[in-house]
Amino acid sequence: MSKKIAILNGPNLDRLGKREPDVYGSQTLEDLEKAVLAEADCLGVEVEFFQSNHEGALVDKISSLVDSGIAGVVFNPGAYTHTSVALRDAIAASGLFVVEVHISNVYQREEFRHKSLTAPVSTGAIAGLGFYGYVAALRFLAQ
Ligand code: DQA
């Protein structure tokens, strides 16, 4: 049976391509999912995608993955990275391998983006590599 990996995207990432293209590029969430899917095929792993603009829906999704047999989670919590104790607690309680990904280099941006509440309870974190960050996280989780 092949490994399964979940790709979770938080608020406003459904607007990739239209949203601040100078920061996030001109490719859409669908383009991102296609790139991840192509890599998943090469690696021989299954992927599932989930995006929500709602904090509670993301908490529910993480809880639903516990004991589901999932090999790991690639998670871009968007702005909730910097604010959400609830998502931090959900990750910490899950016992899952979670790789936090940010498209932009948050450390080159406003100071409020330098702090992540979720990265300290995640397995690792990647920022600033664009869509490639998701591919790199997938490769890590696939091994
Ligand atoms: C982001 C960075 C966050 O600060 C921001 O709120 C986002 C996207 C990124 O992928 O670079 O929504 O997570």
Backbone and ligand atoms as CSV (ligand in chain L), in Angstrom:
chain,resi,resn,atom,element,x,y,z
A,1,MET,N,N,0.847,-1.203,0.000
A,1,MET,CA,C,0.000,0.000,0.000
A,1,MET,C,C,0.882,1.253,0.000
A,2,SER,N,N,0.544,2.232,-0.854
A,2,SER,CA,C,1.405,3.418,-0.927
A,2,SER,C,C,1.101,4.382,0.229
A,3,LYS,N,N,2.126,5.144,0.564
A,3,LYS,CA,C,1.980,6.142,1.628
A,3,LYS,C,C,1.030,7.236,1.186
A,4,LYS,N,N,0.324,7.806,2.138
A,4,LYS,CA,C,-0.554,8.923,1.805
A,4,LYS,C,C,-0.093,10.168,2.586
A,5,ILE,N,N,-0.072,11.284,1.886
A,5,ILE,CA,C,0.370,12.544,2.488
A,5,ILE,C,C,-0.689,13.612,2.223
A,6,ALA,N,N,-1.004,14.382,3.262
A,6,ALA,CA,C,-2.028,15.432,3.116
A,6,ALA,C,C,-1.362,16.790,2.905
A,7,ILE,N,N,-1.925,17.576,1.999
A,7,ILE,CA,C,-1.416,18.925,1.714
A,7,ILE,C,C,-2.499,19.900,2.158
A,8,LEU,N,N,-2.207,20.633,3.219
A,8,LEU,CA,C,-3.208,21.546,3.789
A,8,LEU,C,C,-2.801,22.994,3.534
A,9,ASN,N,N,-3.758,23.769,3.058
A,9,ASN,CA,C,-3.514,25.200,2.858
A,9,ASN,C,C,-4.557,26.016,3.612
A,10,GLY,N,N,-4.080,27.056,4.276
A,10,GLY,CA,C,-4.950,27.895,5.080
A,10,GLY,C,C,-5.501,29.097,4.330
A,11,PRO,N,N,-5.871,30.130,5.072
A,11,PRO,CA,C,-6.631,31.248,4.520
A,11,PRO,C,C,-5.915,32.010,3.399
A,12,ASN,N,N,-6.724,32.363,2.417
A,12,ASN,CA,C,-6.318,33.195,1.276
A,12,ASN,C,C,-5.430,32.479,0.255
A,13,LEU,N,N,-5.077,31.239,0.559
A,13,LEU,CA,C,-4.252,30.515,-0.409
A,13,LEU,C,C,-5.108,30.009,-1.574
A,14,ASP,N,N,-6.423,30.055,-1.428
A,14,ASP,CA,C,-7.304,29.769,-2.562
A,14,ASP,C,C,-7.223,30.891,-3.602
A,15,ARG,N,N,-6.631,32.026,-3.217
A,15,ARG,CA,C,-6.556,33.171,-4.129
A,15,ARG,C,C,-5.161,33.327,-4.749
A,16,LEU,N,N,-4.364,32.276,-4.634
A,16,LEU,CA,C,-3.040,32.315,-5.276
A,16,LEU,C,C,-3.215,32.616,-6.759
A,17,GLY,N,N,-2.288,33.386,-7.302
A,17,GLY,CA,C,-2.386,33.771,-8.714
A,17,GLY,C,C,-2.987,35.160,-8.868
A,18,LYS,N,N,-3.965,35.465,-7.976
A,18,LYS,CA,C,-4.598,36.792,-8.025
A,18,LYS,C,C,-4.085,37.653,-6.882
A,19,ARG,N,N,-3.727,36.975,-5.800
A,19,ARG,CA,C,-3.367,37.643,-4.567
A,19,ARG,C,C,-1.889,38.066,-4.569
A,20,GLU,N,N,-1.619,39.358,-4.423
A,20,GLU,CA,C,-0.232,39.862,-4.324
A,20,GLU,C,C,0.757,39.030,-5.168
A,21,PRO,N,N,0.605,39.046,-6.492
A,21,PRO,CA,C,1.476,38.199,-7.327
A,21,PRO,C,C,2.957,38.531,-7.197
A,22,ASP,N,N,3.255,39.771,-6.787
A,22,ASP,CA,C,4.664,40.135,-6.574
A,22,ASP,C,C,5.265,39.350,-5.404
A,23,VAL,N,N,4.416,38.929,-4.468
A,23,VAL,CA,C,4.901,38.168,-3.303
A,23,VAL,C,C,4.760,36.664,-3.544
A,24,TYR,N,N,3.586,36.255,-4.073
A,24,TYR,CA,C,3.267,34.819,-4.133
A,24,TYR,C,C,3.324,34.228,-5.541
A,25,GLY,N,N,3.621,35.076,-6.555
A,25,GLY,CA,C,3.708,34.577,-7.919
A,25,GLY,C,C,2.354,34.590,-8.621
A,26,SER,N,N,2.370,34.176,-9.875
A,26,SER,CA,C,1.145,34.273,-10.687
A,26,SER,C,C,0.468,32.923,-10.878
A,27,GLN,N,N,1.024,31.885,-10.280
A,27,GLN,CA,C,0.406,30.565,-10.418
A,27,GLN,C,C,-0.688,30.364,-9.368
A,28,THR,N,N,-1.678,29.568,-9.743
A,28,THR,CA,C,-2.855,29.374,-8.893
A,28,THR,C,C,-2.684,28.170,-7.955
A,29,LEU,N,N,-3.660,28.014,-7.059
A,29,LEU,CA,C,-3.665,26.846,-6.166
A,29,LEU,C,C,-3.772,25.553,-6.986
A,30,GLU,N,N,-4.535,25.635,-8.067
A,30,GLU,CA,C,-4.658,24.460,-8.939
A,30,GLU,C,C,-3.296,24.107,-9.560
A,31,ASP,N,N,-2.541,25.131,-9.973
A,31,ASP,CA,C,-1.190,24.884,-10.512
A,31,ASP,C,C,-0.313,24.227,-9.448
A,32,LEU,N,N,-0.438,24.735,-8.217
A,32,LEU,CA,C,0.353,24.181,-7.111
A,32,LEU,C,C,0.001,22.708,-6.916
A,33,GLU,N,N,-1.300,22.413,-6.908
A,33,GLU,CA,C,-1.735,21.031,-6.677
A,33,GLU,C,C,-1.261,20.114,-7.810
A,34,LYS,N,N,-1.249,20.642,-9.033
A,34,LYS,CA,C,-0.761,19.840,-10.169
A,34,LYS,C,C,0.726,19.513,-10.000
A,35,ALA,N,N,1.509,20.511,-9.579
A,35,ALA,CA,C,2.959,20.302,-9.393
A,35,ALA,C,C,3.206,19.262,-8.290
A,36,VAL,N,N,2.421,19.346,-7.221
A,36,VAL,CA,C,2.578,18.389,-6.108
A,36,VAL,C,C,2.176,16.988,-6.569
A,37,LEU,N,N,1.088,16.927,-7.324
A,37,LEU,CA,C,0.601,15.642,-7.832
A,37,LEU,C,C,1.636,14.977,-8.748
A,38,ALA,N,N,2.278,15.783,-9.608
A,38,ALA,CA,C,3.292,15.248,-10.528
A,38,ALA,C,C,4.449,14.654,-9.720
A,39,GLU,N,N,4.861,15.367,-8.663
A,39,GLU,CA,C,5.948,14.869,-7.817
A,39,GLU,C,C,5.508,13.612,-7.063
A,40,ALA,N,N,4.264,13.619,-6.584
A,40,ALA,CA,C,3.738,12.457,-5.843
A,40,ALA,C,C,3.754,11.219,-6.740
A,41,ASP,N,N,3.407,11.396,-8.010
A,41,ASP,CA,C,3.432,10.274,-8.960
A,41,ASP,C,C,4.844,9.718,-9.094
A,42,CYS,N,N,5.818,10.644,-9.221
A,42,CYS,CA,C,7.228,10.203,-9.330
A,42,CYS,C,C,7.661,9.440,-8.077
A,43,LEU,N,N,7.202,9.908,-6.920
A,43,LEU,CA,C,7.626,9.304,-5.655
A,43,LEU,C,C,6.827,8.052,-5.313
A,44,GLY,N,N,5.725,7.858,-6.016
A,44,GLY,CA,C,4.865,6.698,-5.730
A,44,GLY,C,C,4.075,6.848,-4.449
A,45,VAL,N,N,3.712,8.089,-4.109
A,45,VAL,CA,C,2.871,8.307,-2.920
A,45,VAL,C,C,1.533,8.905,-3.354
A,46,GLU,N,N,0.549,8.739,-2.479
A,46,GLU,CA,C,-0.774,9.332,-2.728
A,46,GLU,C,C,-0.856,10.666,-1.998
A,47,VAL,N,N,-1.568,11.623,-2.576
A,47,VAL,CA,C,-1.748,12.892,-1.862
A,47,VAL,C,C,-3.228,13.255,-1.803
A,48,GLU,N,N,-3.578,13.961,-0.743
A,48,GLU,CA,C,-4.916,14.545,-0.684
A,48,GLU,C,C,-4.766,16.020,-0.370
A,49,PHE,N,N,-5.665,16.833,-0.926
A,49,PHE,CA,C,-5.553,18.285,-0.772
A,49,PHE,C,C,-6.726,18.823,0.030
A,50,PHE,N,N,-6.429,19.828,0.846
A,50,PHE,CA,C,-7.498,20.485,1.605
A,50,PHE,C,C,-7.106,21.948,1.784
A,51,GLN,N,N,-8.045,22.831,1.477
A,51,GLN,CA,C,-7.817,24.268,1.716
A,51,GLN,C,C,-9.025,24.812,2.454
A,52,SER,N,N,-8.772,25.656,3.448
A,52,SER,CA,C,-9.885,26.340,4.112
A,52,SER,C,C,-9.443,27.713,4.582
A,53,ASN,N,N,-10.403,28.613,4.571
A,53,ASN,CA,C,-10.168,29.958,5.110
A,53,ASN,C,C,-10.544,30.031,6.586
A,54,HIS,N,N,-10.953,28.889,7.159
A,54,HIS,CA,C,-11.498,28.878,8.522
A,54,HIS,C,C,-10.606,28.096,9.484
A,55,GLU,N,N,-10.255,28.736,10.567
A,55,GLU,CA,C,-9.347,28.135,11.552
A,55,GLU,C,C,-9.901,26.807,12.075
A,56,GLY,N,N,-11.188,26.815,12.467
A,56,GLY,CA,C,-11.795,25.603,13.038
A,56,GLY,C,C,-11.827,24.454,12.051
A,57,ALA,N,N,-12.039,24.762,10.782
A,57,ALA,CA,C,-12.068,23.703,9.760
A,57,ALA,C,C,-10.681,23.071,9.634
A,58,LEU,N,N,-9.633,23.888,9.785
A,58,LEU,CA,C,-8.266,23.353,9.710
A,58,LEU,C,C,-7.963,22.502,10.944
A,59,VAL,N,N,-8.448,22.948,12.106
A,59,VAL,CA,C,-8.287,22.151,13.340
A,59,VAL,C,C,-8.992,20.807,13.155
A,60,ASP,N,N,-10.235,20.854,12.649
A,60,ASP,CA,C,-10.999,19.609,12.429
A,60,ASP,C,C,-10.271,18.686,11.457
A,61,LYS,N,N,-9.698,19.272,10.416
A,61,LYS,CA,C,-9.002,18.455,9.409
A,61,LYS,C,C,-7.804,17.740,10.040
A,62,ILE,N,N,-7.016,18.493,10.817
A,62,ILE,CA,C,-5.840,17.878,11.463
A,62,ILE,C,C,-6.295,16.739,12.387
A,63,SER,N,N,-7.328,16.990,13.188
A,63,SER,CA,C,-7.819,15.921,14.094
A,63,SER,C,C,-8.289,14.716,13.311
A,64,SER,N,N,-8.917,14.953,12.161
A,64,SER,CA,C,-9.447,13.824,11.383
A,64,SER,C,C,-8.312,12.975,10.799
A,65,LEU,N,N,-7.115,13.558,10.691
A,65,LEU,CA,C,-5.986,12.810,10.119
A,65,LEU,C,C,-5.284,11.920,11.150
A,66,VAL,N,N,-5.543,12.219,12.441
A,66,VAL,CA,C,-4.925,11.409,13.498
A,66,VAL,C,C,-5.505,9.998,13.389
A,67,ASP,N,N,-4.643,9.006,13.460
A,67,ASP,CA,C,-5.076,7.594,13.365
A,67,ASP,C,C,-5.680,7.233,12.008
A,68,SER,N,N,-5.434,8.061,10.990
A,68,SER,CA,C,-5.985,7.759,9.652
A,68,SER,C,C,-4.981,6.968,8.822
A,69,GLY,N,N,-3.779,6.806,9.376
A,69,GLY,CA,C,-2.747,6.097,8.639
A,69,GLY,C,C,-1.941,7.012,7.729
A,70,ILE,N,N,-2.193,8.316,7.804
A,70,ILE,CA,C,-1.481,9.282,6.959
A,70,ILE,C,C,0.010,9.324,7.360
A,71,ALA,N,N,0.896,9.404,6.348
A,71,ALA,CA,C,2.332,9.397,6.642
A,71,ALA,C,C,2.834,10.762,7.093
A,72,GLY,N,N,2.117,11.819,6.717
A,72,GLY,CA,C,2.549,13.150,7.126
A,72,GLY,C,C,1.694,14.219,6.488
A,73,VAL,N,N,1.944,15.442,6.922
A,73,VAL,CA,C,1.146,16.586,6.479
A,73,VAL,C,C,2.080,17.716,6.053
A,74,VAL,N,N,1.819,18.267,4.877
A,74,VAL,CA,C,2.489,19.494,4.433
A,74,VAL,C,C,1.479,20.603,4.716
A,75,PHE,N,N,1.869,21.569,5.528
A,75,PHE,CA,C,0.875,22.537,6.004
A,75,PHE,C,C,1.370,23.969,5.832
A,76,ASN,N,N,0.594,24.728,5.046
A,76,ASN,CA,C,0.809,26.177,4.997
A,76,ASN,C,C,-0.369,26.815,5.726
A,77,PRO,N,N,-0.184,27.213,6.975
A,77,PRO,CA,C,-1.297,27.766,7.746
A,77,PRO,C,C,-1.624,29.223,7.396
A,78,GLY,N,N,-0.908,29.795,6.403
A,78,GLY,CA,C,-1.167,31.183,6.020
A,78,GLY,C,C,-1.016,32.098,7.230
A,79,ALA,N,N,-1.887,33.080,7.326
A,79,ALA,CA,C,-1.780,34.064,8.410
A,79,ALA,C,C,-1.990,33.445,9.790
A,80,TYR,N,N,-2.680,32.285,9.849
A,80,TYR,CA,C,-2.881,31.635,11.158
A,80,TYR,C,C,-1.562,31.186,11.780
A,81,THR,N,N,-0.526,31.053,10.939
A,81,THR,CA,C,0.817,30.742,11.442
A,81,THR,C,C,1.189,31.657,12.605
A,82,HIS,N,N,0.828,32.924,12.434
A,82,HIS,CA,C,1.314,33.961,13.346
A,82,HIS,C,C,0.355,34.231,14.508
A,83,THR,N,N,-0.826,33.589,14.468
A,83,THR,CA,C,-1.856,33.939,15.467
A,83,THR,C,C,-2.508,32.759,16.176
A,84,SER,N,N,-2.419,31.562,15.598
A,84,SER,CA,C,-3.350,30.516,16.053
A,84,SER,C,C,-2.787,29.553,17.100
A,85,VAL,N,N,-3.210,29.772,18.331
A,85,VAL,CA,C,-2.888,28.824,19.401
A,85,VAL,C,C,-3.650,27.518,19.153
A,86,ALA,N,N,-4.869,27.645,18.584
A,86,ALA,CA,C,-5.689,26.446,18.329
A,86,ALA,C,C,-5.010,25.507,17.331
A,87,LEU,N,N,-4.412,26.062,16.278
A,87,LEU,CA,C,-3.722,25.203,15.301
A,87,LEU,C,C,-2.432,24.637,15.893
A,88,ARG,N,N,-1.763,25.444,16.660
A,88,ARG,CA,C,-0.550,24.946,17.335
A,88,ARG,C,C,-0.904,23.744,18.215
A,89,ASP,N,N,-1.977,23.898,19.003
A,89,ASP,CA,C,-2.381,22.810,19.899
A,89,ASP,C,C,-2.815,21.576,19.105
A,90,ALA,N,N,-3.498,21.804,17.984
A,90,ALA,CA,C,-3.959,20.676,17.155
A,90,ALA,C,C,-2.761,19.896,16.611
A,91,ILE,N,N,-1.747,20.624,16.146
A,91,ILE,CA,C,-0.539,19.962,15.615
A,91,ILE,C,C,0.166,19.203,16.745
A,92,ALA,N,N,0.338,19.886,17.876
A,92,ALA,CA,C,1.049,19.272,19.003
A,92,ALA,C,C,0.330,18.013,19.485
A,93,ALA,N,N,-0.995,18.044,19.493
A,93,ALA,CA,C,-1.772,16.907,19.998
A,93,ALA,C,C,-1.842,15.766,18.991
A,94,SER,N,N,-1.544,16.073,17.716
A,94,SER,CA,C,-1.803,15.086,16.658
A,94,SER,C,C,-0.775,13.961,16.621
A,95,GLY,N,N,0.448,14.259,17.007
A,95,GLY,CA,C,1.510,13.255,16.893
A,95,GLY,C,C,1.905,12.981,15.442
A,96,LEU,N,N,1.434,13.812,14.512
A,96,LEU,CA,C,1.722,13.605,13.087
A,96,LEU,C,C,3.040,14.278,12.704
A,97,PHE,N,N,3.666,13.781,11.643
A,97,PHE,CA,C,4.778,14.505,11.042
A,97,PHE,C,C,4.164,15.654,10.243
A,98,VAL,N,N,4.507,16.869,10.618
A,98,VAL,CA,C,3.962,18.042,9.923
A,98,VAL,C,C,5.120,18.918,9.462
A,99,VAL,N,N,5.161,19.226,8.168
A,99,VAL,CA,C,6.167,20.165,7.666
A,99,VAL,C,C,5.456,21.459,7.299
A,100,GLU,N,N,5.832,22.531,7.973
A,100,GLU,CA,C,5.229,23.845,7.701
A,100,GLU,C,C,5.910,24.458,6.473
A,101,VAL,N,N,5.092,24.970,5.583
A,101,VAL,CA,C,5.638,25.561,4.355
A,101,VAL,C,C,5.097,26.971,4.176
A,102,HIS,N,N,5.970,27.889,3.806
A,102,HIS,CA,C,5.558,29.231,3.384
A,102,HIS,C,C,6.151,29.519,2.015
A,103,ILE,N,N,5.302,30.007,1.151
A,103,ILE,CA,C,5.737,30.315,-0.212
A,103,ILE,C,C,6.763,31.447,-0.181
A,104,SER,N,N,6.435,32.474,0.582
A,104,SER,CA,C,7.325,33.639,0.673
A,104,SER,C,C,8.332,33.438,1.805
A,105,ASN,N,N,9.398,34.220,1.755
A,105,ASN,CA,C,10.355,34.201,2.865
A,105,ASN,C,C,9.835,35.160,3.934
A,106,VAL,N,N,9.116,34.602,4.882
A,106,VAL,CA,C,8.447,35.415,5.913
A,106,VAL,C,C,9.454,36.254,6.720
A,107,TYR,N,N,10.706,35.801,6.747
A,107,TYR,CA,C,11.728,36.520,7.532
A,107,TYR,C,C,12.237,37.776,6.841
A,108,GLN,N,N,11.919,37.901,5.542
A,108,GLN,CA,C,12.276,39.130,4.806
A,108,GLN,C,C,11.123,40.121,4.829
A,109,ARG,N,N,10.028,39.747,5.481
A,109,ARG,CA,C,8.810,40.558,5.418
A,109,ARG,C,C,8.545,41.249,6.763
A,110,GLU,N,N,7.305,41.710,6.966
A,110,GLU,CA,C,6.969,42.444,8.187
A,110,GLU,C,C,7.333,41.626,9.432
A,111,GLU,N,N,7.629,42.344,10.512
A,111,GLU,CA,C,8.086,41.660,11.714
A,111,GLU,C,C,7.044,40.682,12.283
A,112,PHE,N,N,5.755,41.008,12.123
A,112,PHE,CA,C,4.736,40.109,12.699
A,112,PHE,C,C,4.740,38.738,12.020
A,113,ARG,N,N,5.366,38.666,10.823
A,113,ARG,CA,C,5.439,37.370,10.135
A,113,ARG,C,C,6.661,36.554,10.563
A,114,HIS,N,N,7.530,37.141,11.366
A,114,HIS,CA,C,8.751,36.430,11.763
A,114,HIS,C,C,8.460,35.374,12.819
A,115,LYS,N,N,7.320,35.541,13.489
A,115,LYS,CA,C,6.998,34.615,14.584
A,115,LYS,C,C,5.981,33.589,14.088
A,116,SER,N,N,6.311,32.324,14.246
A,116,SER,CA,C,5.364,31.259,13.931
A,116,SER,C,C,4.986,30.546,15.211
A,117,LEU,N,N,3.689,30.451,15.472
A,117,LEU,CA,C,3.233,29.684,16.645
A,117,LEU,C,C,3.233,28.190,16.336
A,118,THR,N,N,3.154,27.866,15.044
A,118,THR,CA,C,2.993,26.472,14.634
A,118,THR,C,C,4.323,25.752,14.333
A,119,ALA,N,N,5.332,26.491,13.882
A,119,ALA,CA,C,6.609,25.835,13.522
A,119,ALA,C,C,7.265,25.103,14.701
A,120,PRO,N,N,7.237,25.672,15.929
A,120,PRO,CA,C,7.911,24.972,17.026
A,120,PRO,C,C,7.315,23.600,17.363
A,121,VAL,N,N,6.054,23.372,16.983
A,121,VAL,CA,C,5.454,22.058,17.262
A,121,VAL,C,C,5.386,21.194,15.989
A,122,SER,N,N,5.988,21.713,14.907
A,122,SER,CA,C,6.024,20.952,13.657
A,122,SER,C,C,7.358,20.211,13.552
A,123,THR,N,N,7.416,19.258,12.639
A,123,THR,CA,C,8.651,18.491,12.451
A,123,THR,C,C,9.738,19.376,11.855
A,124,GLY,N,N,9.354,20.242,10.920
A,124,GLY,CA,C,10.302,21.148,10.284
A,124,GLY,C,C,9.548,22.242,9.572
A,125,ALA,N,N,10.293,23.193,9.026
A,125,ALA,CA,C,9.643,24.320,8.359
A,125,ALA,C,C,10.494,24.796,7.188
A,126,ILE,N,N,9.807,25.248,6.148
A,126,ILE,CA,C,10.467,25.743,4.929
A,126,ILE,C,C,9.822,27.074,4.582
A,127,ALA,N,N,10.629,28.085,4.274
A,127,ALA,CA,C,10.056,29.370,3.867
A,127,ALA,C,C,10.868,29.950,2.724
A,128,GLY,N,N,10.162,30.534,1.759
A,128,GLY,CA,C,10.835,31.330,0.739
A,128,GLY,C,C,11.228,30.592,-0.520
A,129,LEU,N,N,10.855,29.331,-0.642
A,129,LEU,CA,C,11.243,28.571,-1.840
A,129,LEU,C,C,10.121,28.511,-2.866
A,130,GLY,N,N,9.087,29.327,-2.680
A,130,GLY,CA,C,7.958,29.295,-3.606
A,130,GLY,C,C,7.241,27.952,-3.531
A,131,PHE,N,N,6.657,27.533,-4.652
A,131,PHE,CA,C,5.917,26.262,-4.670
A,131,PHE,C,C,6.854,25.077,-4.424
A,132,TYR,N,N,8.138,25.264,-4.716
A,132,TYR,CA,C,9.088,24.161,-4.523
A,132,TYR,C,C,9.121,23.701,-3.064
A,133,GLY,N,N,8.802,24.591,-2.137
A,133,GLY,CA,C,8.775,24.218,-0.715
A,133,GLY,C,C,7.831,23.048,-0.455
A,134,TYR,N,N,6.702,23.019,-1.154
A,134,TYR,CA,C,5.730,21.918,-0.984
A,134,TYR,C,C,6.329,20.614,-1.515
A,135,VAL,N,N,7.032,20.719,-2.651
A,135,VAL,CA,C,7.642,19.542,-3.274
A,135,VAL,C,C,8.743,18.989,-2.356
A,136,ALA,N,N,9.549,19.893,-1.801
A,136,ALA,CA,C,10.632,19.473,-0.899
A,136,ALA,C,C,10.049,18.799,0.344
A,137,ALA,N,N,8.977,19.373,0.877
A,137,ALA,CA,C,8.334,18.797,2.072
A,137,ALA,C,C,7.759,17.421,1.745
A,138,LEU,N,N,7.162,17.307,0.568
A,138,LEU,CA,C,6.592,16.014,0.134
A,138,LEU,C,C,7.695,14.962,0.040
A,139,ARG,N,N,8.819,15.357,-0.552
A,139,ARG,CA,C,9.947,14.402,-0.683
A,139,ARG,C,C,10.409,13.930,0.683
A,140,PHE,N,N,10.516,14.864,1.623
A,140,PHE,CA,C,10.944,14.501,2.977
A,140,PHE,C,C,9.974,13.491,3.590
A,141,LEU,N,N,8.669,13.807,3.480
A,141,LEU,CA,C,7.658,12.957,4.129
A,141,LEU,C,C,7.521,11.598,3.439
A,142,ALA,N,N,7.878,11.566,2.148
A,142,ALA,CA,C,7.744,10.317,1.391
A,142,ALA,C,C,8.806,9.301,1.776
A,143,GLN,N,N,9.931,9.769,2.365
A,143,GLN,CA,C,10.989,8.817,2.664
A,143,GLN,C,C,10.765,8.083,3.998
L,1,DQA,C1,C,2.301,32.647,3.826
L,1,DQA,C2,C,2.956,33.733,4.681
L,1,DQA,C3,C,1.972,34.289,5.686
L,1,DQA,O1,O,2.578,35.314,6.450
L,1,DQA,C4,C,0.779,34.887,4.971
L,1,DQA,O2,O,-0.171,35.365,5.903
L,1,DQA,C5,C,0.165,33.943,4.011
L,1,DQA,C6,C,1.028,33.129,3.171
L,1,DQA,C7,C,3.250,32.140,2.713
L,1,DQA,O3,O,2.950,31.101,2.143
L,1,DQA,O4,O,4.236,32.808,2.396
L,1,DQA,O5,O,-1.056,33.890,3.854
L,1,DQA,O6,O,1.997,31.536,4.653
